[in-house]
Each structure stands twice: as structure tokens, then as C-alpha cells.
Amino acid sequence: MNDSGGLFFVLMAGLAGVMTIVYFPLRFFLTATARSRRLKLLQRIRKLRDELGQPLES
């Protein structure tokens, strides 16, 4: 009975380790790409706003 408790602990610790190795880099990558997309969108909005503020050239 004592052996199964130790095995359970090792299994849970291993799963936690795998989750840490997979989750944190994935979360960091997704956050970085979302910020990058948001920044590009804001830059496009500013550019369009500047273009709309200028008079039309004919």
C-alpha cells in the first residue's frame, strides 16, 4: 500500500513537470503574438487616422 502512494506522488509530480514545460512557453508565445498583432493593428489605425486628417490630393 505504501508503494502505490509513492507511485501516485511521482506520477503527479511528473505530470506537473510536463505541464510546466509545455504550458509556460506556450502561454508566453501566445501572449507575445497577441501583443504583436495588437500593436500592428494600433499602428494601422493611427496611419489611417493620419491619412484621413490630411486633405485629399486631386
C-alpha positions in Angstrom: 0.0 0.0 0.0 2.9 2.3 0.8 4.3 1.8 -2.7 1.2 2.9 -4.5 1.2 6.2 -2.6 4.8 6.8 -3.6 4.0 5.9 -7.2 1.0 8.3 -7.2 3.2 11.1 -5.9 5.8 10.5 -8.6 3.1 10.4 -11.3 1.6 13.7 -10.1 5.0 15.3 -9.8 5.8 14.2 -13.3 2.6 15.5 -14.8 3.1 18.8 -13.1 6.6 19.0 -14.5 5.4 18.2 -18.0 2.6 20.8 -17.7 5.2 23.4 -16.6 7.5 22.6 -19.5 4.6 22.8 -22.1 2.3 25.4 -20.6 4.6 28.3 -19.8 6.5 28.5 -23.1 3.2 28.1 -25.0 1.5 30.8 -22.8 4.5 33.1 -23.3 4.4 32.6 -27.1 0.7 33.2 -27.4 0.9 36.4 -25.3 3.8 37.7 -27.3 2.0 37.1 -30.6 -1.2 38.7 -29.4 0.7 41.8 -28.3 2.4 41.9 -31.7 -1.0 41.7 -33.5 -2.5 44.3 -31.3 0.5 46.7 -31.8 0.2 46.2 -35.6 -3.5 47.0 -35.5 -3.0 50.1 -33.5 -0.3 51.3 -35.9 -2.7 50.7 -38.9 -5.4 52.7 -37.1 -3.0 55.6 -36.4 -1.9 55.6 -40.0 -5.5 55.6 -41.3 -6.4 58.4 -38.8 -3.4 60.5 -40.1 -4.4 59.9 -43.7 -8.0 60.9 -43.0 -6.8 64.1 -41.3 -5.0 65.2 -44.4 -6.8 67.0 -47.2 -7.5 65.0 -50.4 -5.0 65.5 -53.2 -6.5 65.9 -56.7 
